Amino acid sequence: MSAEAMKDRRKAAMRVLAHVPAAEIAERLQPIALPPHAELRTPESGLVMVRGRAGGDGVPFNLGEATVSRAAVRLASGEVGFGYVLGRDGKKARLVALCDALIQAEAYADAVETQVVAPLRERVRAERQQSAREAAATKVEFYTMVRGEG
């Protein structure tokens, strides 16, 4: 797999894993025989500055701080995975880092994609569609009636 394709695969997986609870990730990883791995960075929480732009393209400004947890894991075969998640969920950061490392390992990439990422991606997509349908059901149409000429 090319470096660019690997980068895209990792980004897509992280996009999904960021939106699901740690328990679901752990449950999906259970059937996979995980290789030996070590924590390079134990899960820790800290703050990051969130930046914004007025109108999306205006002058940048500091919006505020957000709590983030991070972790890093190295597989025995050498692949290193990183996990950064919003909030103080160190377990989730560690699981995301483990998934990131496994996605980079040829022996585990397909198993993680089919047993962890793909089912969770489908669930997140279904939840977003349901939420969109519920929001659309409450949509109110406003219109103006013109009363005569003058």
N, CA and C atoms as a LAMMPS dump frame, in Angstrom:
ITEM: TIMESTEP
0
ITEM: NUMBER OF ATOMS
450
ITEM: BOX BOUNDS ff ff ff
-5.0000000000000000e+02 5.0000000000000000e+02
-5.0000000000000000e+02 5.0000000000000000e+02
-5.0000000000000000e+02 5.0000000000000000e+02
ITEM: ATOMS id mol type element x y z
1 1 1 N 0.846 -1.17 0
2 1 2 C 0 0 0
3 1 3 C 0.894 1.236 0
4 2 1 N 0.543 2.217 -0.821
5 2 2 C 1.353 3.428 -0.904
6 2 3 C 1.211 4.25 0.372
7 3 1 N 2.17 5.141 0.574
8 3 2 C 2.158 5.983 1.777
9 3 3 C 0.911 6.866 1.812
10 4 1 N 0.516 7.374 0.653
11 4 2 C -0.671 8.234 0.585
12 4 3 C -1.947 7.444 0.886
13 5 1 N -2.038 6.229 0.359
14 5 2 C -3.203 5.384 0.625
15 5 3 C -3.262 4.996 2.102
16 6 1 N -2.102 4.73 2.707
17 6 2 C -2.056 4.404 4.133
18 6 3 C -2.508 5.601 4.966
19 7 1 N -2.055 6.775 4.574
20 7 2 C -2.44 7.994 5.284
21 7 3 C -3.956 8.198 5.218
22 8 1 N -4.54 8.001 4.046
23 8 2 C -5.989 8.142 3.879
24 8 3 C -6.753 7.106 4.698
25 9 1 N -6.237 5.882 4.726
26 9 2 C -6.895 4.814 5.492
27 9 3 C -6.882 5.13 6.984
28 10 1 N -5.746 5.629 7.467
29 10 2 C -5.642 5.992 8.882
30 10 3 C -6.568 7.148 9.221
31 11 1 N -6.616 8.162 8.353
32 11 2 C -7.493 9.311 8.589
33 11 3 C -8.958 8.888 8.639
34 12 1 N -9.345 8.021 7.724
35 12 2 C -10.732 7.556 7.688
36 12 3 C -11.08 6.78 8.954
37 13 1 N -10.155 5.96 9.419
38 13 2 C -10.393 5.19 10.64
39 13 3 C -10.487 6.108 11.85
40 14 1 N -9.611 7.085 11.945
41 14 2 C -9.628 8.004 13.087
42 14 3 C -10.913 8.838 13.098
43 15 1 N -11.39 9.18 11.92
44 15 2 C -12.641 9.946 11.8
45 15 3 C -13.805 9.165 12.415
46 16 1 N -13.817 7.865 12.231
47 16 2 C -14.88 7.014 12.777
48 16 3 C -14.668 6.787 14.273
49 17 1 N -13.458 6.41 14.654
50 17 2 C -13.18 6.057 16.046
51 17 3 C -13.373 7.245 16.994
52 18 1 N -13.228 8.45 16.499
53 18 2 C -13.419 9.636 17.337
54 18 3 C -14.863 9.797 17.792
55 19 1 N -15.798 9.178 17.074
56 19 2 C -17.22 9.392 17.354
57 19 3 C -17.906 8.23 18.064
58 20 1 N -17.151 7.258 18.53
59 20 2 C -17.769 6.115 19.215
60 20 3 C -17.156 5.953 20.607
61 21 1 N -17.913 5.416 21.549
62 21 2 C -17.388 5.216 22.903
63 21 3 C -16.282 4.153 22.951
64 22 1 N -15.441 4.267 23.966
65 22 2 C -14.33 3.325 24.142
66 22 3 C -14.82 1.889 24.274
67 23 1 N -15.941 1.694 24.953
68 23 2 C -16.456 0.334 25.162
69 23 3 C -16.76 -0.358 23.83
70 24 1 N -17.284 0.388 22.859
71 24 2 C -17.586 -0.214 21.553
72 24 3 C -16.321 -0.59 20.805
73 25 1 N -15.296 0.248 20.897
74 25 2 C -14.027 -0.068 20.236
75 25 3 C -13.433 -1.327 20.865
76 26 1 N -13.426 -1.385 22.197
77 26 2 C -12.876 -2.544 22.91
78 26 3 C -13.647 -3.813 22.555
79 27 1 N -14.96 -3.702 22.478
80 27 2 C -15.8 -4.857 22.134
81 27 3 C -15.475 -5.371 20.735
82 28 1 N -15.283 -4.461 19.797
83 28 2 C -14.974 -4.857 18.412
84 28 3 C -13.564 -5.425 18.279
85 29 1 N -12.642 -4.989 19.126
86 29 2 C -11.264 -5.494 19.065
87 29 3 C -11.117 -6.874 19.709
88 30 1 N -12.064 -7.249 20.563
89 30 2 C -11.947 -8.492 21.33
90 30 3 C -11.699 -9.737 20.478
91 31 1 N -12.423 -9.949 19.36
92 31 2 C -12.196 -11.176 18.588
93 31 3 C -10.836 -11.232 17.874
94 32 1 N -10.156 -10.106 17.763
95 32 2 C -8.866 -10.061 17.062
96 32 3 C -7.765 -10.454 18.045
97 33 1 N -6.923 -11.4 17.631
98 33 2 C -5.779 -11.805 18.463
99 33 3 C -4.728 -10.703 18.365
100 34 1 N -4.692 -9.849 19.379
101 34 2 C -3.806 -8.686 19.342
102 34 3 C -2.355 -9.095 19.523
103 35 1 N -1.452 -8.458 18.773
104 35 2 C -0.027 -8.763 18.918
105 35 3 C 0.521 -8.111 20.189
106 36 1 N 1.706 -8.537 20.62
107 36 2 C 2.32 -7.86 21.769
108 36 3 C 2.541 -6.387 21.436
109 37 1 N 2.256 -5.531 22.403
110 37 2 C 2.435 -4.098 22.194
111 37 3 C 2.773 -3.428 23.52
112 38 1 N 3.358 -2.244 23.42
113 38 2 C 3.756 -1.5 24.615
114 38 3 C 3.295 -0.057 24.48
115 39 1 N 3.03 0.566 25.612
116 39 2 C 2.644 1.973 25.611
117 39 3 C 3.899 2.829 25.513
118 40 1 N 3.967 3.659 24.5
119 40 2 C 5.059 4.632 24.404
120 40 3 C 4.724 5.854 25.241
121 41 1 N 3.445 6.209 25.227
122 41 2 C 2.953 7.33 26.018
123 41 3 C 1.696 6.853 26.718
124 42 1 N 1.736 6.782 28.024
125 42 2 C 0.539 6.375 28.759
126 42 3 C -0.53 7.44 28.546
127 43 1 N -1.792 7.056 28.612
128 43 2 C -2.853 8.04 28.396
129 43 3 C -2.74 9.207 29.378
130 44 1 N -2.828 10.412 28.834
131 44 2 C -2.792 11.614 29.651
132 44 3 C -3.723 12.657 29.062
133 45 1 N -4.22 13.515 29.92
134 45 2 C -5.15 14.553 29.483
135 45 3 C -4.503 15.925 29.625
136 46 1 N -4.921 16.829 28.769
137 46 2 C -4.419 18.198 28.808
138 46 3 C -5.381 19.11 28.063
139 47 1 N -4.958 20.34 27.866
140 47 2 C -5.788 21.329 27.186
141 47 3 C -5.144 21.749 25.872
142 48 1 N -5.975 22.023 24.886
143 48 2 C -5.515 22.597 23.628
144 48 3 C -6.35 23.844 23.354
145 49 1 N -5.743 24.81 22.688
146 49 2 C -6.461 26.026 22.328
147 49 3 C -7.222 25.77 21.034
148 50 1 N -8.494 26.08 21.046
149 50 2 C -9.331 25.924 19.86
150 50 3 C -9.396 27.279 19.175
151 51 1 N -9.074 27.294 17.894
152 51 2 C -9.085 28.543 17.13
153 51 3 C -10.303 28.563 16.22
154 52 1 N -10.78 29.754 15.931
155 52 2 C -11.916 29.916 15.042
156 52 3 C -11.677 31.066 14.088
157 53 1 N -12.575 31.211 13.123
158 53 2 C -12.525 32.317 12.171
159 53 3 C -13.94 32.835 11.989
160 54 1 N -14.11 34.137 12.048
161 54 2 C -15.428 34.74 11.842
162 54 3 C -15.859 34.499 10.404
163 55 1 N -17.01 33.849 10.238
164 55 2 C -17.507 33.582 8.896
165 55 3 C -16.758 32.475 8.178
166 56 1 N -15.841 31.814 8.851
167 56 2 C -15.1 30.723 8.234
168 56 3 C -13.858 31.165 7.491
169 57 1 N -13.772 32.454 7.136
170 57 2 C -12.593 32.912 6.402
171 57 3 C -12.064 34.246 6.923
172 58 1 N -12.526 34.669 8.076
173 58 2 C -12.081 35.934 8.66
174 58 3 C -10.779 35.781 9.41
175 59 1 N -10.488 36.764 10.218
176 59 2 C -9.272 36.766 11.012
177 59 3 C -9.382 35.697 12.103
178 60 1 N -8.343 34.874 12.288
179 60 2 C -8.404 33.839 13.327
180 60 3 C -8.452 34.457 14.733
181 61 1 N -9.161 33.761 15.627
182 61 2 C -9.215 34.198 17.016
183 61 3 C -9.245 32.96 17.908
184 62 1 N -8.86 33.138 19.168
185 62 2 C -8.877 32.036 20.128
186 62 3 C -10.295 31.868 20.651
187 63 1 N -10.896 30.744 20.346
188 63 2 C -12.275 30.465 20.739
189 63 3 C -12.345 30.013 22.197
190 64 1 N -11.386 29.229 22.622
191 64 2 C -11.361 28.725 23.997
192 64 3 C -10.507 27.478 24.071
193 65 1 N -10.536 26.832 25.219
194 65 2 C -9.74 25.631 25.419
195 65 3 C -10.623 24.402 25.425
196 66 1 N -10.056 23.279 24.981
197 66 2 C -10.763 21.999 24.985
198 66 3 C -9.854 20.96 25.639
199 67 1 N -10.461 20.067 26.41
200 67 2 C -9.713 18.983 27.033
201 67 3 C -9.492 17.877 26.013
202 68 1 N -8.264 17.376 25.946
203 68 2 C -7.9 16.325 24.999
204 68 3 C -7.085 15.267 25.744
205 69 1 N -7.323 14.011 25.398
206 69 2 C -6.511 12.916 25.932
207 69 3 C -5.689 12.328 24.795
208 70 1 N -4.478 11.9 25.112
209 70 2 C -3.613 11.332 24.088
210 70 3 C -2.888 10.111 24.618
211 71 1 N -2.474 9.261 23.686
212 71 2 C -1.712 8.058 24.019
213 71 3 C -0.936 7.629 22.778
214 72 1 N 0.1 6.828 22.987
215 72 2 C 0.875 6.274 21.88
216 72 3 C 1.219 4.826 22.212
217 73 1 N 1.113 3.974 21.187
218 73 2 C 1.343 2.533 21.352
219 73 3 C 2.286 2.056 20.251
220 74 1 N 3.21 1.139 20.607
221 74 2 C 4.098 0.524 19.61
222 74 3 C 3.874 -0.979 19.623
223 75 1 N 3.627 -1.532 18.431
224 75 2 C 3.506 -2.985 18.296
225 75 3 C 4.896 -3.603 18.332
226 76 1 N 4.973 -4.878 18.661
227 76 2 C 6.257 -5.583 18.699
228 76 3 C 6.935 -5.554 17.334
229 77 1 N 6.128 -5.456 16.255
230 77 2 C 6.688 -5.416 14.899
231 77 3 C 7.182 -4.021 14.512
232 78 1 N 6.986 -3.014 15.389
233 78 2 C 7.557 -1.688 15.151
234 78 3 C 6.585 -0.584 14.792
235 79 1 N 5.355 -0.912 14.411
236 79 2 C 4.398 0.127 14.036
237 79 3 C 3.997 0.936 15.265
238 80 1 N 3.921 2.253 15.089
239 80 2 C 3.558 3.153 16.182
240 80 3 C 2.229 3.805 15.853
241 81 1 N 1.309 3.764 16.808
242 81 2 C -0.003 4.377 16.628
243 81 3 C -0.222 5.47 17.652
244 82 1 N -0.956 6.498 17.241
245 82 2 C -1.235 7.644 18.106
246 82 3 C -2.738 7.821 18.235
247 83 1 N -3.175 8.186 19.42
248 83 2 C -4.583 8.435 19.649
249 83 3 C -4.791 9.741 20.381
250 84 1 N -5.569 10.644 19.774
251 84 2 C -5.957 11.909 20.388
252 84 3 C -7.472 11.975 20.345
253 85 1 N -8.101 12.187 21.504
254 85 2 C -9.559 12.259 21.555
255 85 3 C -9.98 13.43 22.438
256 86 1 N -11.123 14.022 22.128
257 86 2 C -11.668 15.078 22.966
258 86 3 C -12.128 14.496 24.285
259 87 1 N -11.904 15.216 25.355
260 87 2 C -12.355 14.777 26.663
261 87 3 C -11.248 14.108 27.452
262 88 1 N -11.66 13.518 28.57
263 88 2 C -10.694 12.907 29.496
264 88 3 C -10.776 11.397 29.48
265 89 1 N -10.968 10.812 28.335
266 89 2 C -11.105 9.362 28.226
267 89 3 C -9.775 8.745 27.789
268 90 1 N -8.911 8.479 28.772
269 90 2 C -7.603 7.903 28.484
270 90 3 C -7.689 6.518 27.876
271 91 1 N -8.687 5.73 28.307
272 91 2 C -8.855 4.386 27.753
273 91 3 C -9.165 4.465 26.259
274 92 1 N -10.013 5.411 25.879
275 92 2 C -10.356 5.57 24.46
276 92 3 C -9.124 6.016 23.664
277 93 1 N -8.348 6.936 24.211
278 93 2 C -7.131 7.394 23.516
279 93 3 C -6.185 6.22 23.283
280 94 1 N -6.059 5.336 24.272
281 94 2 C -5.185 4.17 24.138
282 94 3 C -5.722 3.209 23.082
283 95 1 N -7.03 2.975 23.093
284 95 2 C -7.626 2.07 22.098
285 95 3 C -7.501 2.634 20.678
286 96 1 N -7.673 3.93 20.537
287 96 2 C -7.521 4.565 19.227
288 96 3 C -6.075 4.439 18.759
289 97 1 N -5.121 4.64 19.667
290 97 2 C -3.706 4.494 19.313
291 97 3 C -3.403 3.057 18.897
292 98 1 N -3.974 2.09 19.613
293 98 2 C -3.775 0.685 19.261
294 98 3 C -4.348 0.388 17.871
295 99 1 N -5.535 0.882 17.596
296 99 2 C -6.135 0.682 16.264
297 99 3 C -5.281 1.329 15.18
298 100 1 N -4.754 2.519 15.464
299 100 2 C -3.899 3.207 14.496
300 100 3 C -2.664 2.367 14.184
301 101 1 N -2.052 1.789 15.202
302 101 2 C -0.874 0.938 14.984
303 101 3 C -1.254 -0.317 14.209
304 102 1 N -2.373 -0.932 14.556
305 102 2 C -2.808 -2.165 13.879
306 102 3 C -3.125 -1.914 12.408
307 103 1 N -3.684 -0.763 12.098
308 103 2 C -4.008 -0.426 10.705
309 103 3 C -2.735 -0.343 9.871
310 104 1 N -1.629 0.038 10.499
311 104 2 C -0.364 0.151 9.774
312 104 3 C 0.329 -1.195 9.581
313 105 1 N -0.059 -2.2 10.362
314 105 2 C 0.55 -3.528 10.267
315 105 3 C -0.205 -4.348 9.221
316 106 1 N 0.498 -4.839 8.216
317 106 2 C -0.152 -5.596 7.133
318 106 3 C -0.966 -6.769 7.641
319 107 1 N -0.477 -7.453 8.656
320 107 2 C -1.145 -8.651 9.163
321 107 3 C -2.478 -8.343 9.845
322 108 1 N -2.671 -7.109 10.299
323 108 2 C -3.87 -6.768 11.062
324 108 3 C -4.765 -5.727 10.403
325 109 1 N -4.272 -5.042 9.388
326 109 2 C -5.001 -3.921 8.788
327 109 3 C -6.386 -4.326 8.293
328 110 1 N -6.479 -5.412 7.556
329 110 2 C -7.776 -5.822 7.011
330 110 3 C -8.741 -6.255 8.106
331 111 1 N -8.241 -6.947 9.118
332 111 2 C -9.104 -7.395 10.224
333 111 3 C -9.66 -6.199 10.983
334 112 1 N -8.832 -5.205 11.238
335 112 2 C -9.295 -4.015 11.961
336 112 3 C -10.308 -3.255 11.106
337 113 1 N -10.041 -3.173 9.813
338 113 2 C -10.973 -2.464 8.925
339 113 3 C -12.333 -3.154 8.889
340 114 1 N -12.352 -4.476 8.716
341 114 2 C -13.627 -5.181 8.553
342 114 3 C -14.357 -5.439 9.87
343 115 1 N -13.615 -5.671 10.963
344 115 2 C -14.27 -6.027 12.225
345 115 3 C -14.477 -4.852 13.17
346 116 1 N -13.709 -3.789 12.99
347 116 2 C -13.826 -2.652 13.905
348 116 3 C -14.353 -1.414 13.174
349 117 1 N -13.593 -0.928 12.223
350 117 2 C -13.887 0.371 11.609
351 117 3 C -15.151 0.342 10.755
352 118 1 N -15.281 -0.627 9.86
353 118 2 C -16.439 -0.646 8.943
354 118 3 C -17.779 -0.738 9.682
355 119 1 N -17.942 -1.646 10.66
356 119 2 C -19.231 -1.689 11.365
357 119 3 C -19.522 -0.403 12.142
358 120 1 N -18.49 0.176 12.735
359 120 2 C -18.692 1.42 13.478
360 120 3 C -18.998 2.578 12.535
361 121 1 N -18.36 2.579 11.371
362 121 2 C -18.633 3.616 10.366
363 121 3 C -20.105 3.565 9.954
364 122 1 N -20.609 2.368 9.737
365 122 2 C -22.011 2.201 9.332
366 122 3 C -22.952 2.665 10.44
367 123 1 N -22.623 2.353 11.68
368 123 2 C -23.468 2.777 12.8
369 123 3 C -23.483 4.295 12.944
370 124 1 N -22.327 4.927 12.823
371 124 2 C -22.246 6.386 12.92
372 124 3 C -23.037 7.023 11.779
373 125 1 N -22.913 6.462 10.574
374 125 2 C -23.647 6.996 9.424
375 125 3 C -25.151 6.883 9.646
376 126 1 N -25.606 5.743 10.143
377 126 2 C -27.034 5.531 10.398
378 126 3 C -27.549 6.503 11.465
379 127 1 N -26.762 6.724 12.516
380 127 2 C -27.169 7.67 13.56
381 127 3 C -27.277 9.083 13.009
382 128 1 N -26.345 9.471 12.151
383 128 2 C -26.396 10.816 11.564
384 128 3 C -27.608 10.967 10.655
385 129 1 N -27.921 9.936 9.886
386 129 2 C -29.106 10 9.029
387 129 3 C -30.375 10.105 9.86
388 130 1 N -30.455 9.34 10.945
389 130 2 C -31.625 9.394 11.822
390 130 3 C -31.761 10.788 12.435
391 131 1 N -30.664 11.352 12.871
392 131 2 C -30.675 12.691 13.451
393 131 3 C -31.121 13.728 12.419
394 132 1 N -30.652 13.571 11.182
395 132 2 C -31.055 14.495 10.116
396 132 3 C -32.548 14.373 9.825
397 133 1 N -33.073 13.145 9.837
398 133 2 C -34.511 12.953 9.616
399 133 3 C -35.325 13.593 10.731
400 134 1 N -34.878 13.43 11.966
401 134 2 C -35.586 14.026 13.099
402 134 3 C -35.557 15.549 13.029
403 135 1 N -34.434 16.106 12.63
404 135 2 C -34.339 17.563 12.502
405 135 3 C -35.219 18.062 11.36
406 136 1 N -35.245 17.324 10.25
407 136 2 C -36.068 17.72 9.104
408 136 3 C -37.552 17.685 9.458
409 137 1 N -37.945 16.784 10.345
410 137 2 C -39.353 16.681 10.732
411 137 3 C -39.817 17.903 11.516
412 138 1 N -38.898 18.638 12.112
413 138 2 C -39.276 19.819 12.884
414 138 3 C -39.097 21.113 12.104
415 139 1 N -38.762 21.009 10.839
416 139 2 C -38.517 22.185 10.014
417 139 3 C -39.806 22.989 9.854
418 140 1 N -39.686 24.287 10.001
419 140 2 C -40.829 25.184 9.855
420 140 3 C -40.593 26.048 8.627
421 141 1 N -41.574 26.082 7.744
422 141 2 C -41.498 26.905 6.542
423 141 3 C -42.15 28.25 6.826
424 142 1 N -41.435 29.317 6.611
425 142 2 C -41.98 30.665 6.765
426 142 3 C -42.172 31.268 5.385
427 143 1 N -43.27 31.941 5.211
428 143 2 C -43.505 32.618 3.941
429 143 3 C -44.313 33.868 4.231
430 144 1 N -44.294 34.787 3.29
431 144 2 C -45.005 36.047 3.444
432 144 3 C -46.16 36.077 2.454
433 145 1 N -47.292 36.42 2.956
434 145 2 C -48.455 36.589 2.075
435 145 3 C -48.584 38.08 1.768
436 146 1 N -48.774 38.395 0.5
437 146 2 C -48.967 39.776 0.097
438 146 3 C -50.458 40.05 0.087
439 147 1 N -50.839 41.15 0.734
440 147 2 C -52.24 41.47 0.855
441 147 3 C -52.557 42.682 -0.034
442 148 1 N -52.964 42.41 -1.193
443 148 2 C -53.409 43.491 -2.103
444 148 3 C -52.273 44.283 -2.689
445 149 1 N -52.62 45.245 -3.486
446 149 2 C -51.664 46.104 -4.188
447 149 3 C -51.669 47.469 -3.526
448 150 1 N -50.848 47.774 -2.702
449 150 2 C -50.799 49.145 -2.254
450 150 3 C -51.052 49.367 -0.884
